[in-house]
Amino acid sequence: MMQAQLNCLCLLMLYLTTGYSQQRKFSGPLEPMTFSIFEGQEASQVIFQFKAKSPAVNFKLTGETDGIFQIQSDGLLYHNKALDRETRAVHRLQVSTLDAQGATVEGPVPITIEVKDINDNRPMFLQQKYEGSVRQNSRPGKPFMYVNATDLDDPATPNGQLLYEIVIQLPMLNNIMYFQINNKTGGISLTVDGSRELDPLKNPSYNLVVSVKDMGGQNENSFSDSTSVDIIVKENIWKAPEPMEIVENSTDPHPIKITQVQWNEPGARYSLVDKEKGPKLPFSIDQEGGIYVTQPLDREEKGSYVFYATATDEGGKWLSVPLEIRVKVKDINDNPPTCPSAVTVFEVQENENIGSNIGTFIAHDEDEENTVNSILGYRIVDQSPKFPKEGLFLVQTYSGVFQLAAQSLKKQDTPQYNLTVEVADKDFKTLCDVQIHVIDINDQIPIFEKSDYGILTLAEDTAVGSTILTIQATDADEPFTGSSKILYRITQGDNDGRLGVDTDPQTNAGYVIIKKPLDFETAAIHDIVLQAENPEPLVYGVNYNTSSSATFKLIVTDVNEAPVFSQRIYQAKVSEDVAVGTKVGNVTARDPENLDISYSLRDDRRGWLKIDPVTGQIFTRAPLDRETESMYVVHVVATEIGGSYLSSIASFHLTLSDVNDNPPRLAKDNAGLFLCHPLQTIGSVIFEATDDDQQSFLGPQFTFSLDSEFSRNNWVVSKINGTQAKLSTKHTNFEERVYNVPIRIKDGGRPPLERVVSLPVTFCKCVDGSCFLPAGHHSGMPTVGMAVGILLTTFLVIGIILAVVFIRIKKNGGKDNVESAQASEAQPLKN
């Protein structure tokens, strides 16, 4: 028994070191199976123990045994040599069972042995040395050569996964790598710095040491190999051509080749890209890199072009940065000069000195500026009229400056001259029209038609805006110019600016108007001095004199006027709790005639205020209440004493500031608060308090508490926010009735006020959320028994009264009839 256990243990250990079957079993019947075994294991390793069915007594092994696999007669399959995956990765075997005579009982059954890879092969470069070349400015990241290595290990496992790396670059300038390698493909390309900095004139060649590691380079026990790479840097022939010029409006057949670009290697595809994304570009490129202009160009339409030539591979990817192509359109003289406008107008004042500049005439030429094609010359070819002489003007040949040439001008002689000016470039001539207007100078002063406009008498209440006087001055300068326009102003006698003068622009008449109310009490007599002037300054040597001034006397007569308050609205602010008799404000009024004034109040609806009729001081005469009216507005009447007893009115606004004089109260009727009876759990209701006093911006801040020990035994109150609280039961043992719970509410005023309120809470039966109380006695109402007793007593009393009346009528019936008949005969009827 012990020996069998040892054999099983030995078999288990052999299995663990050799491999495993797909069924994860150590022994079993003969059936198709697959085993995985790592290569390199020691010889004589057990693979599986097959069991034969009777009458089989022996096993037979065939197939790709390679002299490595054997099977014993008891069915024990093993290998007697180490496996090598690189020699054979899969061994396909067949196992059969034989009887004593050698006849097949079972099989042959396929048995597959998969040899699992271990990292037992180092990677190897295909060449010990690689050589390549790259053009300067090549596109970074695009491989220009490859290095390749192989590894015999399984590429599907990390053992055969290779990682490439550049370990040395010579020379290494400024510690910057110019080359990079794809760590999976071995493709070598330029870095961004390399694309920008490589220059065959500085360093024509570079040497790289490239390593390759298996295990993806992630294991410290991985194998590696290295190789040398020599790289020649070639000059980049992908260069932008020099800027070129194309003569405009060429008559040669198009297209015309103008330049050439070329990629470093054959097979590139070329195209042009317009920088400005405008209309169709008048250039093309063929697949040899030749660039053509496809149509005549017009410099005046577009003077230069900037576009790009691109080179792409078959997939449409740029092989390098595009090249900038610059084309300048060369000008020819194909545009005549043009006049700046249909007629150019200059002005010159009369009496200007000879040589004075009149203006500058600037024509235009569409040809290129600052070239011989656009240099213009000016010449006067005609003057009209030629009075008083010809050649009154000259023009500078190249600057176009016009000057007065012969003599000073007089507007009375000729107000306008028409000139014809020839403008010429080297091939074209153009005639332009110029008008020169002679402008009158301000050498005449305004003169009043009369110097004294007499005496005006006006009442002081004459309406503002009234015209009180018309004045007239004339000016001999040219009409409707700044030299002849007249402006009037008052220079004396109106220090308060109560008068003004408007001018009629057509006639130069002046209208004296009242701008501010006249005031007899301020000044009863005004000696007014008027001045007439031009908006344009007078020429040197001419000055205004007495002819340009006039006077009149204004007498203002007195009119009785109502008192005038110092302001229309008076404002004051007091606390609402000020004592009766406190002064709260003061108003003042003045009578223009210096009469005494009496003050009174109007619209004192609540009788809160009184006013001293002499001083205008305002006092309280009753308690104020902000909650009734926060701003109290009354009208103050000022009446003159004597005269016509005229009066005027001003407003007095009294703002009342709040004091805490209102205790809190419940915000609404809370008769509808109820809890369903019987209580199943703690119940609660929410109520709200308010306060009539003015609240802060934070709002009311009330505190809530129960007011009796009995209430505190049954209820608890908790604050929700500044105005709301929750009343909750402390137990569930309540009767079906109304409970009036006393609650003390305190506000946050200074000093604080409080009030005890009674909050009714009804306990009732609930049906669909509605409360139903049982019929019963209510305070102040009789019971049913009392009501029936009262009704029976009432009927009894009525019966007794009717019986007495009936008996009395019956006893006195005859006597009453006789007396009635006698009375009807003796007395007249009464209405």
HUNOR-V975772 format. One record per pair of residues at least 4 apart in sequence whose C-alpha atoms are under 6 Angstrom apart, sorted by sequence separation. I is the first residue (numbers start at 1). J is the second residue. D is the distance in whole Angstrom. If there is no record, write none. Layout:
# HUNOR-V975772
I/J/D ; I/J/D
This chain:
# HUNOR-V975772
15/19/6 ; 52/56/6 ; 65/69/5 ; 71/75/6 ; 72/76/5 ; 85/89/4 ; 98/102/5 ; 99/103/5 ; 182/186/5 ; 190/194/5 ; 193/197/6 ; 194/198/5 ; 200/204/4 ; 213/217/5 ; 286/290/5 ; 299/303/4 ; 312/316/5 ; 313/317/6 ; 386/390/5 ; 396/400/5 ; 411/415/5 ; 424/428/6 ; 504/508/5 ; 520/524/5 ; 591/595/6 ; 612/616/5 ; 626/630/4 ; 641/645/6 ; 695/699/5 ; 711/715/6 ; 720/724/5 ; 748/752/5 ; 766/770/5 ; 782/786/6 ; 809/813/6 ; 823/827/6 ; 71/76/5 ; 98/103/5 ; 155/160/4 ; 181/186/6 ; 182/187/5 ; 190/195/6 ; 285/290/5 ; 312/317/5 ; 369/374/6 ; 395/400/6 ; 396/401/5 ; 424/429/4 ; 479/484/6 ; 503/508/6 ; 504/509/5 ; 612/617/5 ; 640/645/5 ; 695/700/6 ; 720/725/5 ; 747/752/6 ; 766/771/5 ; 71/77/4 ; 98/104/5 ; 153/159/6 ; 154/160/5 ; 155/161/6 ; 181/187/5 ; 285/291/4 ; 312/318/4 ; 395/401/5 ; 423/429/6 ; 477/483/6 ; 478/484/6 ; 503/509/6 ; 611/617/6 ; 639/645/6 ; 640/646/6 ; 719/725/4 ; 747/753/6 ; 765/771/6 ; 70/77/6 ; 97/104/6 ; 98/105/5 ; 153/160/5 ; 181/188/4 ; 215/222/6 ; 284/291/6 ; 311/318/6 ; 312/319/5 ; 367/374/5 ; 395/402/4 ; 423/430/5 ; 477/484/5 ; 503/510/5 ; 611/618/4 ; 639/646/6 ; 718/725/6 ; 746/753/6 ; 764/771/6 ; 765/772/5 ; 70/78/6 ; 97/105/5 ; 180/188/6 ; 214/222/6 ; 284/292/5 ; 311/319/6 ; 394/402/6 ; 422/430/6 ; 502/510/6 ; 610/618/6 ; 639/647/4 ; 718/726/5 ; 746/754/4 ; 764/772/6 ; 69/78/6 ; 97/106/5 ; 151/160/6 ; 180/189/5 ; 214/223/6 ; 283/292/5 ; 365/374/6 ; 394/403/5 ; 422/431/5 ; 475/484/5 ; 502/511/5 ; 610/619/5 ; 638/647/5 ; 717/726/6 ; 745/754/5 ; 764/773/5 ; 69/79/4 ; 96/106/5 ; 179/189/6 ; 180/190/6 ; 213/223/6 ; 283/293/4 ; 348/358/6 ; 393/403/6 ; 421/431/6 ; 501/511/5 ; 609/619/6 ; 638/648/5 ; 717/727/5 ; 745/755/5 ; 68/79/5 ; 96/107/4 ; 179/190/5 ; 180/191/6 ; 213/224/4 ; 282/293/6 ; 283/294/5 ; 393/404/5 ; 394/405/6 ; 421/432/5 ; 501/512/4 ; 609/620/4 ; 637/648/6 ; 716/727/6 ; 744/755/6 ; 22/34/6 ; 68/80/5 ; 96/108/4 ; 178/190/6 ; 179/191/5 ; 212/224/5 ; 282/294/5 ; 310/322/5 ; 393/405/5 ; 420/432/6 ; 500/512/6 ; 608/620/6 ; 609/621/5 ; 637/649/5 ; 716/728/5 ; 744/756/4 ; 21/34/6 ; 68/81/5 ; 95/108/5 ; 178/191/5 ; 212/225/5 ; 309/322/6 ; 392/405/5 ; 420/433/5 ; 500/513/5 ; 600/613/6 ; 608/621/5 ; 636/649/6 ; 715/728/6 ; 743/756/5 ; 21/35/4 ; 59/73/5 ; 94/108/5 ; 95/109/5 ; 211/225/6 ; 308/322/6 ; 309/323/5 ; 392/406/5 ; 419/433/6 ; 499/513/6 ; 599/613/4 ; 608/622/5 ; 636/650/5 ; 715/729/5 ; 743/757/5 ; 20/35/5 ; 58/73/5 ; 94/109/5 ; 178/193/6 ; 211/226/4 ; 308/323/5 ; 419/434/5 ; 499/514/5 ; 598/613/5 ; 635/650/6 ; 715/730/5 ; 742/757/6 ; 20/36/6 ; 59/75/6 ; 94/110/5 ; 178/194/4 ; 210/226/5 ; 308/324/5 ; 418/434/6 ; 499/515/5 ; 532/548/5 ; 598/614/6 ; 635/651/5 ; 714/730/5 ; 742/758/5 ; 19/36/5 ; 93/110/6 ; 94/111/6 ; 210/227/5 ; 270/287/6 ; 307/324/6 ; 308/325/6 ; 418/435/5 ; 498/515/5 ; 531/548/6 ; 599/616/6 ; 635/652/6 ; 741/758/5 ; 19/37/4 ; 93/111/5 ; 209/227/6 ; 307/325/5 ; 417/435/6 ; 498/516/4 ; 531/549/4 ; 634/652/5 ; 740/758/6 ; 741/759/5 ; 18/37/6 ; 164/183/4 ; 209/228/5 ; 306/325/6 ; 378/397/5 ; 417/436/5 ; 530/549/5 ; 633/652/6 ; 740/759/5 ; 30/50/6 ; 92/112/5 ; 163/183/5 ; 208/228/6 ; 306/326/5 ; 377/397/5 ; 416/436/6 ; 530/550/5 ; 633/653/5 ; 702/722/5 ; 740/760/4 ; 27/48/6 ; 29/50/5 ; 91/112/6 ; 163/184/6 ; 208/229/5 ; 305/326/6 ; 377/398/5 ; 416/437/5 ; 529/550/6 ; 530/551/6 ; 632/653/6 ; 667/688/6 ; 701/722/4 ; 702/723/6 ; 739/760/6 ; 26/48/6 ; 27/49/4 ; 28/50/5 ; 29/51/5 ; 91/113/5 ; 164/186/6 ; 207/229/6 ; 305/327/5 ; 415/437/6 ; 416/438/6 ; 486/508/6 ; 529/551/5 ; 632/654/5 ; 667/689/5 ; 700/722/6 ; 739/761/5 ; 27/50/6 ; 28/51/6 ; 90/113/6 ; 125/148/6 ; 126/149/5 ; 207/230/5 ; 304/327/6 ; 340/363/5 ; 415/438/5 ; 449/472/6 ; 528/551/6 ; 565/588/6 ; 566/589/6 ; 631/654/6 ; 666/689/4 ; 667/690/5 ; 738/761/6 ; 90/114/5 ; 125/149/4 ; 238/262/6 ; 304/328/4 ; 339/363/5 ; 448/472/6 ; 449/473/6 ; 528/552/5 ; 565/589/4 ; 631/655/4 ; 665/689/6 ; 738/762/4 ; 50/75/5 ; 90/115/6 ; 124/149/5 ; 206/231/5 ; 238/263/5 ; 304/329/6 ; 338/363/6 ; 448/473/4 ; 528/553/6 ; 564/589/5 ; 665/690/6 ; 737/762/6 ; 49/75/6 ; 89/115/5 ; 124/150/5 ; 205/231/6 ; 303/329/5 ; 338/364/5 ; 447/473/5 ; 527/553/5 ; 564/590/5 ; 630/656/5 ; 664/690/6 ; 737/763/5 ; 49/76/4 ; 64/91/6 ; 123/150/5 ; 205/232/4 ; 237/264/6 ; 262/289/6 ; 337/364/6 ; 411/438/6 ; 446/473/6 ; 447/474/5 ; 526/553/6 ; 563/590/5 ; 664/691/5 ; 736/763/5 ; 48/76/6 ; 64/92/6 ; 123/151/4 ; 205/233/6 ; 261/289/5 ; 337/365/5 ; 446/474/5 ; 526/554/5 ; 563/591/4 ; 736/764/5 ; 48/77/5 ; 64/93/6 ; 204/233/5 ; 260/289/6 ; 446/475/5 ; 525/554/6 ; 587/616/5 ; 47/77/5 ; 63/93/4 ; 85/115/5 ; 260/290/5 ; 299/329/5 ; 525/555/5 ; 586/616/6 ; 604/634/6 ; 626/656/6 ; 47/78/5 ; 62/93/6 ; 63/94/6 ; 121/152/6 ; 260/291/6 ; 335/366/6 ; 524/555/6 ; 586/617/4 ; 603/634/5 ; 14/46/6 ; 46/78/4 ; 62/94/5 ; 121/153/6 ; 259/291/5 ; 275/307/5 ; 444/476/6 ; 524/556/5 ; 585/617/6 ; 586/618/6 ; 45/78/5 ; 61/94/6 ; 200/233/5 ; 258/291/6 ; 274/307/5 ; 384/417/6 ; 444/477/6 ; 493/526/5 ; 585/618/5 ; 602/635/5 ; 45/79/6 ; 61/95/5 ; 200/234/6 ; 257/291/6 ; 258/292/5 ; 273/307/6 ; 384/418/5 ; 493/527/5 ; 584/618/6 ; 601/635/6 ; 689/723/5 ; 44/79/5 ; 60/95/6 ; 257/292/4 ; 273/308/5 ; 383/418/6 ; 493/528/5 ; 583/618/6 ; 584/619/6 ; 601/636/5 ; 688/723/6 ; 707/742/6 ; 44/80/4 ; 60/96/5 ; 170/206/6 ; 256/292/5 ; 272/308/6 ; 383/419/5 ; 492/528/6 ; 520/556/6 ; 583/619/4 ; 600/636/6 ; 688/724/4 ; 707/743/5 ; 43/80/4 ; 59/96/6 ; 170/207/5 ; 255/292/6 ; 256/293/5 ; 272/309/5 ; 382/419/6 ; 472/509/5 ; 492/529/5 ; 582/619/5 ; 600/637/5 ; 687/724/6 ; 706/743/5 ; 707/744/6 ; 43/81/4 ; 59/97/4 ; 169/207/6 ; 255/293/5 ; 271/309/6 ; 382/420/5 ; 471/509/6 ; 472/510/6 ; 491/529/6 ; 520/558/5 ; 581/619/5 ; 582/620/6 ; 599/637/6 ; 687/725/6 ; 705/743/6 ; 706/744/6 ; 43/82/5 ; 58/97/6 ; 59/98/6 ; 147/186/5 ; 169/208/5 ; 255/294/4 ; 271/310/5 ; 361/400/5 ; 381/420/6 ; 471/510/5 ; 490/529/6 ; 581/620/5 ; 599/638/5 ; 686/725/6 ; 705/744/5 ; 42/82/5 ; 58/98/5 ; 119/159/5 ; 146/186/5 ; 168/208/5 ; 254/294/5 ; 270/310/6 ; 333/373/5 ; 360/400/5 ; 380/420/6 ; 381/421/6 ; 470/510/6 ; 490/530/5 ; 580/620/5 ; 581/621/6 ; 598/638/6 ; 686/726/5 ; 704/744/6 ; 41/82/5 ; 56/97/6 ; 146/187/4 ; 168/209/5 ; 254/295/6 ; 270/311/5 ; 360/401/4 ; 380/421/4 ; 442/483/5 ; 470/511/5 ; 489/530/6 ; 580/621/5 ; 598/639/5 ; 685/726/6 ; 704/745/5 ; 40/82/5 ; 56/98/5 ; 57/99/5 ; 145/187/6 ; 146/188/6 ; 167/209/6 ; 269/311/5 ; 359/401/6 ; 360/402/6 ; 379/421/6 ; 469/511/6 ; 489/531/5 ; 580/622/6 ; 597/639/5 ; 685/727/5 ; 703/745/6 ; 40/83/5 ; 56/99/4 ; 145/188/6 ; 166/209/6 ; 167/210/6 ; 268/311/6 ; 269/312/5 ; 359/402/5 ; 379/422/5 ; 469/512/5 ; 488/531/6 ; 597/640/5 ; 684/727/5 ; 703/746/5 ; 39/83/5 ; 55/99/6 ; 143/187/5 ; 166/210/4 ; 268/312/6 ; 358/402/5 ; 378/422/6 ; 468/512/6 ; 488/532/5 ; 596/640/6 ; 597/641/6 ; 684/728/4 ; 702/746/6 ; 39/84/5 ; 143/188/5 ; 144/189/6 ; 165/210/6 ; 268/313/6 ; 357/402/6 ; 358/403/5 ; 378/423/5 ; 467/512/6 ; 468/513/6 ; 487/532/6 ; 596/641/5 ; 683/728/6 ; 702/747/5 ; 39/85/6 ; 143/189/4 ; 165/211/5 ; 250/296/5 ; 357/403/5 ; 377/423/6 ; 467/513/4 ; 487/533/5 ; 683/729/6 ; 142/189/5 ; 164/211/6 ; 249/296/5 ; 356/403/6 ; 377/424/5 ; 466/513/5 ; 486/533/5 ; 682/729/6 ; 701/748/6 ; 141/189/5 ; 164/212/5 ; 249/297/5 ; 355/403/6 ; 356/404/6 ; 376/424/5 ; 465/513/6 ; 466/514/6 ; 486/534/5 ; 576/624/5 ; 141/190/6 ; 163/212/5 ; 248/297/5 ; 249/298/6 ; 355/404/5 ; 376/425/5 ; 465/514/5 ; 485/534/6 ; 576/625/6 ; 140/190/5 ; 163/213/5 ; 248/298/5 ; 354/404/5 ; 355/405/6 ; 375/425/6 ; 464/514/5 ; 465/515/6 ; 576/626/6 ; 140/191/5 ; 162/213/5 ; 248/299/6 ; 354/405/6 ; 464/515/6 ; 483/534/6 ; 140/192/5 ; 162/214/4 ; 464/516/6 ; 161/214/5 ; 163/216/5 ; 354/407/6 ; 464/517/6 ; 482/535/6 ; 483/536/5 ; 679/732/5 ; 160/214/6 ; 161/215/6 ; 162/216/5 ; 163/217/6 ; 482/536/5 ; 140/195/6 ; 159/214/6 ; 161/216/5 ; 353/408/6 ; 159/215/5 ; 352/408/5 ; 138/195/6 ; 158/215/5 ; 351/408/5 ; 137/195/4 ; 351/409/6 ; 460/518/5 ; 137/196/6 ; 350/409/5 ; 460/519/5 ; 350/410/5 ; 460/520/6 ; 136/198/5 ; 39/115/6 ; 32/109/6 ; 34/111/6 ; 36/113/6 ; 38/115/6 ; 39/116/6 ; 32/110/5 ; 33/111/5 ; 34/112/5 ; 35/113/5 ; 36/114/5 ; 37/115/5 ; 38/116/4 ; 32/111/6 ; 34/113/6 ; 36/115/6 ; 37/116/6 ; 576/656/5 ; 248/329/6 ; 569/650/6 ; 571/652/6 ; 573/654/6 ; 575/656/5 ; 576/657/6 ; 245/327/6 ; 247/329/6 ; 248/330/6 ; 568/650/5 ; 569/651/5 ; 570/652/5 ; 571/653/5 ; 572/654/5 ; 573/655/5 ; 574/656/5 ; 575/657/5 ; 576/658/6 ; 240/323/5 ; 243/326/5 ; 244/327/5 ; 245/328/5 ; 246/329/5 ; 247/330/4 ; 569/652/6 ; 571/654/6 ; 573/656/6 ; 240/324/6 ; 243/327/6 ; 245/329/6 ; 246/330/6 ; 562/646/5 ; 245/330/6 ; 562/647/5 ; 677/763/5 ; 674/761/5 ; 676/763/6 ; 677/764/5 ; 673/761/5 ; 674/762/4 ; 675/763/5 ; 676/764/5 ; 677/765/5 ; 345/434/6 ; 347/436/5 ; 349/438/6 ; 350/439/6 ; 660/749/6 ; 674/763/6 ; 676/765/5 ; 343/433/5 ; 344/434/5 ; 345/435/5 ; 346/436/5 ; 347/437/5 ; 348/438/5 ; 349/439/4 ; 350/440/6 ; 663/753/5 ; 676/766/5 ; 343/434/6 ; 345/436/6 ; 347/438/6 ; 348/439/6 ; 663/754/5 ; 336/428/5 ; 663/755/6 ; 339/432/6 ; 443/538/6 ; 442/538/5 ; 443/539/6 ; 460/556/6 ; 442/539/6 ; 455/552/6 ; 457/554/6 ; 459/556/6 ; 460/557/6 ; 129/227/6 ; 131/229/6 ; 133/231/5 ; 135/233/6 ; 452/550/6 ; 454/552/5 ; 455/553/5 ; 456/554/5 ; 457/555/5 ; 458/556/5 ; 459/557/5 ; 128/227/5 ; 129/228/5 ; 130/229/5 ; 131/230/5 ; 132/231/5 ; 133/232/4 ; 134/233/5 ; 135/234/5 ; 136/235/6 ; 451/550/4 ; 452/551/5 ; 453/552/5 ; 455/554/6 ; 457/556/6 ; 129/229/6 ; 131/231/6 ; 133/233/6 ; 134/234/6 ; 135/235/6 ; 136/236/5 ; 447/547/5 ; 448/548/6 ; 452/552/6 ; 122/223/5 ; 124/225/6 ; 135/236/5 ; 447/548/5 ; 446/548/6 ; 139/319/6 ; 139/320/5 ; 138/320/6
